[in-house]
């Protein structure tokens, strides 16, 4: 192998790395979009719950706060 062959092989490898990186970036964007949609849906559901059943929402929030506080207090 001479120097030009090595350069060509490196260019080919660099192109493949760019392709994989681009594909990964696309998948990451799609996953972020999906997570944003799921989060938005959850917020809308919780908003509906607090309007329709405020006492239940208050009890759930209190229970979640108590559980989180208990978990964080442990060493």
Beta strands, then each sheet from edge to edge (+ up, - down):
end
